[in-house]
Amino acid sequence: MKRSITTPRRARTRRAVPVHVQPRASSGVAQEFAQAVASWRQRSTRLGDGAVGRKGDNHIEQGTQIAYVLADVLGQTYYEHGLDFGCGWGRFMPIIAARCGHVWAADVFQDWLDRAVADVPHATDTLLTEPSLPLDDGSMTLIVDIMTLQSIDTAALRARYVSELLRVAAAGAQIISLYKCDSWLETQQVFHGLASVYTKYVTVDSEPAGYYLLTARTTSA
């Protein structure tokens, strides 16, 4: 089964969860964030939509394959508030939004965010201008990370965003992380202390897909 990925048009929606003012990050982490954004800006300028995939990957084939995996793991469960962390230009927003009462698209580029939320009336674009998430504590019941955490090169910045994801996760929230490198198996330890953490190597039609899928839940209230 293959799923197509659509490119939506521009739209804006109002924010449905109060903005959370997070304490400013240390100067070192803030500098790492600025350097990461600059690197990604160069990458997006050079590769266009292909910047969202790993080097050498066909981003269209990759997107179709990941969409299949994501739809399968999400199933038909409904979530009140969902977060697509590092959404890019919205390859997987239709799948996530279909299962959420409201969905937040978070990324570092406004033009990508505009595309991501364009055809999703119950979506809010969330521009990341610093190493924090402008969302309320415990506000998200679903958090999806598609190869975003693994793309953060420095341990301190990655740890900062992991702590942010856990901060905005509601009690009993579902966390889904898909990644494509053995080194990111450490996510099993990064998300330690959650109610359940399960990692598996993904296959599609019984063939290795090259991805690891992590699912976890925060502790229920």
C-alpha positions, 0 to 999 in steps of 0.5 A: 500500500502506497500513500501519496504526499500532497503539497498544500497552499498557503493559509494561516490559523490562530493559536489554540494553546497559550504561548509558553514563555520558556527561560532563555537557553544558555549562550552555548546552546543558543549559539548551537541553535543559530549554527544549526539554522544557518546550516539548514538554510544552506541545505534548503537553498541547495537541495530545495524540497530534497533537504528534508531527506538524508543525503543520497535519498530520493525524498519522494520515495522516502516520504511515501515509505515513511507515510505508510509507516506513520499511518500504520503506527498511528492507526485510528487513535484520536488525539486532541492536540498533536505536534509535528516537530520539525515538520519541514514543508509538511510531508506528513501533516495530512496523516497527523492532522487527520487524527488530531483535533488540532495540530501544531507544525513546528519548524525553523523556516516560515516558508516551509511552515506556510506550506505545511499548514496551508490545507489543514484548517485545524493547524497552527504554524509554530516558528522556532526562533530559539531552542525552545517550543513556544507551547504550554506545559503538558499541552500535547497529547501526540508528539511526532518526530520524523528524523528531526532529533537525529538531524541535530548534530550537537548533544546539548542542543538535542538534549534541550529539545528532548527536554522541551518535547517532554515538557509540552507532553501531557500526562499519558501523551503518545510520543513517536520518533522515527530515525535512520541511524544506529547511533540514535538508538540512544533515544531508548535512554533519552526517553527513560522514565516514560511509561513505556518505551519500545523500539523496533526496526521497521520493515515494509512488505517484509523488507527492511526499510532502514528505519527505527521506530520508537514509541513511548508514552508519558506517565498518566496522571 
